[in-house]
């Protein structure tokens, strides 16, 4: 039962992360279409920064899901794989966050 609860919690975090990316993507598409169809002047960097912030937040949820999933079977292989995944996602998240902040400053 404990493992099932952990699995569902991990799945919830993963699904929520995916929903955030989909939401951010749809929001960016709608905003771009409004700008193009209505011929409004817009700074695309704001749209990119908004979408990037959703991606960075979703990466945090994916990392949390991986951490929770590892609680079920903490073998050495699982821990090593988790460490590599977390490191990659952290670097990607940091880079995207830094890029978004740079876009907002310019």
C-alpha positions as CSV (number, residue, x, y, z in Angstrom):
1,X,0.0,0.0,0.0
2,X,2.8,2.4,0.9
3,X,4.4,1.8,-2.5
4,X,1.2,2.5,-4.3
5,X,0.7,5.8,-2.5
6,X,4.3,6.8,-3.4
7,X,3.7,5.8,-7.0
8,X,0.5,7.8,-7.3
9,X,2.2,10.9,-5.7
10,X,5.1,10.6,-8.2
11,X,2.7,10.2,-11.1
12,X,0.8,13.2,-9.9
13,X,3.9,15.4,-9.9
14,X,4.9,14.1,-13.4
15,X,1.5,14.7,-14.8
16,X,1.3,18.2,-13.2
17,X,4.7,19.0,-14.7
18,X,3.5,17.9,-18.2
19,X,0.3,20.0,-17.8
20,X,2.4,23.0,-16.9
21,X,4.4,22.6,-20.1
22,X,1.2,22.2,-22.2
23,X,-0.4,25.2,-20.5
24,X,2.7,27.3,-21.1
25,X,2.9,26.2,-24.8
26,X,-0.8,26.8,-25.5
27,X,-0.6,30.2,-23.8
28,X,2.4,31.2,-25.9
29,X,0.7,30.0,-29.1
30,X,-2.4,31.9,-28.3
31,X,-0.5,35.1,-27.5
32,X,1.6,34.8,-30.7
33,X,-1.5,34.2,-32.8
34,X,-3.2,37.3,-31.2
35,X,-0.1,39.4,-32.0
36,X,0.1,38.2,-35.6
37,X,-3.7,38.2,-36.4
38,X,-4.4,41.6,-34.7
39,X,-1.1,43.0,-35.8
40,X,-0.3,44.2,-32.4
41,X,3.2,45.2,-31.6
42,X,4.6,42.9,-29.0
43,X,7.9,42.0,-27.5
44,X,8.4,38.3,-28.2
45,X,10.9,38.1,-25.4
46,X,8.1,38.5,-22.9
47,X,6.3,35.6,-24.5
48,X,9.5,33.5,-24.4
49,X,10.2,34.4,-20.8
50,X,6.7,33.4,-19.8
51,X,6.9,30.1,-21.6
52,X,10.4,29.5,-20.2
53,X,9.2,30.1,-16.6
54,X,6.6,27.4,-17.1
55,X,9.2,25.0,-18.4
56,X,11.5,25.7,-15.5
57,X,8.7,25.2,-13.0
58,X,7.7,21.9,-14.6
59,X,11.3,20.7,-14.5
60,X,11.1,21.1,-10.7
61,X,8.0,18.9,-10.6
62,X,9.7,16.3,-12.7
63,X,12.7,16.3,-10.4
64,X,10.4,15.9,-7.4
65,X,8.6,13.0,-9.1
66,X,11.9,11.3,-9.7
67,X,13.0,11.8,-6.1
68,X,9.8,10.4,-4.8
69,X,9.9,7.4,-7.2
70,X,13.4,6.6,-6.0
71,X,12.1,6.2,-2.5
72,X,10.3,3.0,-3.6
73,X,13.5,1.2,-4.9
74,X,16.6,2.9,-3.7
75,X,19.1,0.6,-5.4
76,X,22.6,2.0,-6.3
77,X,21.8,2.0,-10.0
78,X,18.5,3.9,-9.4
79,X,20.3,6.5,-7.2
80,X,23.1,7.0,-9.8
81,X,20.5,7.4,-12.6
82,X,18.5,9.8,-10.5
83,X,21.6,11.9,-9.7
84,X,22.5,12.2,-13.4
85,X,18.9,13.1,-14.3
86,X,18.6,15.7,-11.5
87,X,22.0,17.2,-12.5
88,X,20.9,17.5,-16.2
89,X,17.5,18.9,-15.3
90,X,19.1,21.3,-12.8
91,X,21.6,22.6,-15.4
92,X,18.8,23.0,-18.0
93,X,16.5,24.7,-15.5
94,X,19.2,27.1,-14.4
95,X,20.2,27.9,-18.0
96,X,16.6,28.5,-19.0
97,X,15.9,30.7,-15.9
98,X,19.1,32.7,-16.6
99,X,18.1,33.2,-20.2
100,X,14.6,34.3,-19.3
101,X,16.0,36.9,-16.8
102,X,18.4,38.2,-19.4
103,X,15.5,38.5,-21.9
104,X,13.5,40.5,-19.4
105,X,16.3,42.9,-18.7
106,X,16.9,43.7,-22.4
